[in-house]
Amino acid sequence: MQCTPPFQYEPDSISHIRLRSIALPLTTAVSDAKVLTGRQKPLSEVALLIAEIQTAQGVTGMGFTYTLRTGGTAQFAFAQEVAPLLLGEDPNDISRLWSKLAWAGASVGRSGVTTQAIAAFDTALWDLKARRAGLPLSKLLGAQRDKVRCYNTSGGYLQASVGEMLERAEQSLARGIGGIKMKVGHPDRKLDLSRVEAMRRQLGDAVPLMVDVNQQWDRTTAMRMGQALDALGLEWIEEPLDAYDVKGHAQLAEALITPIGTGEMLVSAAEVNRYVEAEAVDVLMHDAPRIGGITPFLKVATQAENRGMILAPHFVMEIHLHLAAAYEHQAWVEHFEWLEPAFNERLEIADGYMRVPNRPGLGLTPHDQLKQWTVADVTFR
């Protein structure tokens, strides 16, 4: 019997890196509670930082990060500074390269803008690794499922009237989306309750309904509103308090029937882990681009998995679908159509679930129309 020679790994190296800064417009500007309280302006575009990495062997990977309202210029500037540090490196050494880039920017911090910029490179390296293996990213990570429950948020912002909000919810359900999330946080709490009650009547008890406060309640208001909302059978109450109030979230999670979720505004794995270690929420909602990419996301998810937490990552369904599919326990992905113009492909949605694409890597390629929204474009080699 002839033996097959053992596989020999052939080292590869990063030869080209392309960075693009994109100002992707929204069809309609939207407002959440942070706008009503005067803390922010309506959101009219998403700032994308796209990184495309190519190796000497001709394998490519694409990743991206983002910011809302401000910070896109800073992300792009930092990415330009550290991108040359990846040239000549083995693209398979993802964890080591993450640390290399993080320490390169340590003087300005290993969280926030720096790690958000690193997320574009990190995601591109994971995409590249999965493409090299000929696997969807979820399969490379060890998929638990090939589809994930999904809910829509983009139709439930506060600038929409009740009628507009209900119409958008019905459109989402008709498209196959399984749940609806709506924004709350009006100064008039009775108005919040009436809008949620109207949505519950429209949807019925069987459709999962979530609310998102965007950090605009104090502890007393959150407890009172949470008790009132307990009667409506919500899937969760999201960000009822300031994102850094671990103790306050823990108190709400202990006292209320409705599950409590948070995590999207945290900007490092260490910050998210404070919630996990304290078991201060029921639903963990960390965001891969915001905490530095897939590498730190997975480290946090492992800790949450050990505690049986529900996973519902914030935004960027294009990335989080794969990560949620590899999570052991109940998971959700958040449907936003905002980034769809950036890519050639569309995600398949049916019967309340978003299906993981069979294409290698993330299964995405940048659309040519990005040219019209490109703010800056630079290549390193």
PyMOL commands that set and color helices and strands:
alter all, ss='L'
color gray80, all
select helices_A, chain A and resi 33-36+72-86+94-104+106-108+113-133+137-141+162-175+189-203+219-232+246-255+269-278+288-291+294-306+317-325+340-342+368-373
alter helices_A, ss='H'
color red, helices_A
select strands_A, chain A and resi 14-30+43-55+60-68+147-152+179-183+209-212+236-238+260-262+283-284+310-311+332-335+348-350+353-355+374-380
alter strands_A, ss='S'
color yellow, strands_A
deselect
rebuild
show_as cartoon
